[in-house]
Structure formats: structure tokens, C-alpha cells
Amino acid sequence: MASSNNNEEEKIRILLTLNNLQVEEIHYKNVQFARVWLTRFQARNALNNETLQDIVDGFTFLQTQFHLNVVVLGGKGKSFSAGADLKAKPGPKESTVREKRYNVQLGRRAIAAIENLEAITIARVQGHAAGGGFGLLQACDMRIVVENARLWFPEVDINLPLTWGLTARAIRDLGRAKAMELISMGNDLPVIDAYRLGLVNKIAKDEADLDIIIKDMVVTLGNKNASTLHFIKTHFKQLDNMVDLGRATDTDNDYLLYNRMLDASL
């Protein structure tokens, strides 16, 4: 666990405020970094379309904040993210199949926006990281998780396939057998098991410890050569292509459409 002094004051400047997301620039111990908050805390940061678009827009904005080499993604309130918002009201009816497919792939674009950011990303996870929230965690380069957090894919129990390209990422991060177990059975992944499997970098005792650990990491990274960090991130992005996370899963959100059609035909 971390032991550093966390009493030094942060200097915070808000760079961007969207409906359900805020981007902050933090100055701490002569280091600058960005902190992205999901701010829909009253709904445990459940991912409705508005929030997913905010993630796309927020991380696209950060692509041109070239002075910020480390970005921390967290959720305000009790949870990192409870996943897709099952209570969200449907948007306007689409007029074409292309529009319908574009809208149903918004979650994929949110995951991609995080992964494609040319800065090192750290997930700050407490409470729930379920379904799409688990995917946000996976989209980050490093993951720090509170020991009592709940990590799981609940989609099978609400009669939905896992989409957004998350099956491929689960196989990459957990191995095929463990990924199959979690996705098909809907079991929780204990945080200690996630650590042993290499999904999680560090385990925090509580949120205070979580912030200490992350600040220590940010300070360490902030004192490295910025150009070298940039090329390390680029190298990892290139090597990710060795594991098929993209084109083979381009149509997996269509399963949501097919699933409803098949159920309706019975």
C-alpha cells in the first residue's frame, strides 16, 4: 500500500464541463496531469447515450492537450460506473438502418476514444465497474481498484450479449477460459483475482488510499521524459493490434439488434 504524504494541496483548473463529464487539469508536486470525472453520480455513473458521447468528446478534447501526459479516469460518488443505463429513455426513432447501426455502436466509440488517447491513462475504480463500466476500466492503460469494488459482466442475466468489443478485451486481459466463465455465467471477479490475473495493477484499501496510490503513480510518471512516455504509449497501441480487438468485432453491436428481432419472433 502507498505511504506517501497526501497532504500537499492540489491546484485544479477545470478545462471542460459536459453534461455528465468533467475534465480537470491538476498541478501537484510540480507535475501536471488530467483527471476526467464521470459526474452522473446519482445514477452510479450509468452509461446512457449522453454520457457515452461525453466520453467520446472529452477524450477527443484531451488528444490536443499536449502538455498532459497522464490522464486519470474516475467516477464521482459511490461507483466508477454501473454500466449501461437500463432505465434510459429511447432516443428519437432512426430513419435508416445506417443511422440505427451508428447509434448502437456509440459504446464502441467511447471505449475507442479512451484507448486511442495519446497519453497514459489510469482507471480509478471504486464501487461498481459493471458491463460497460468494466469496459471503461479495460480501456485504460493501468487500473487501480478498491479492494471491495465489484467487477462483473451482468449482460447474460438481462438477456443481452456482451458487445462494444469487450469479449475480445476480456480474452486479452483474463484469458479465454476465465473470460468465458465471467461473461457466460455473470459471476463477480474478486479484486484479488483480478490483480493475480494482471487486470489490476494495485489494490487500495479505500478511496483515500486509492487517491494516494494514484498520486504516487502520477508523480512517478510525471518525472519521466515526456517524449519517451509518448513513444511507450504508441508502442503499446501498436502491439495491441497483435490481439484482434477491432475489425473482427466491428459488427458485434448488431447482435443487440438481432437478439431483439429473434426474441420478438418467438
Beta strands, then each sheet from edge to edge (+ up, - down):
strand 1: 11-17
strand 2: 21-28
strand 3: 31-38
strand 4: 70-75
strand 5: 120-125
strand 6: 128-130
strand 7: 142-146
strand 8: 150-152
strand 9: 202-204
sheet 1: 1+ 2- 3+ 4+ 5+ 7+ 9+
sheet 2: 6+ 8+
end
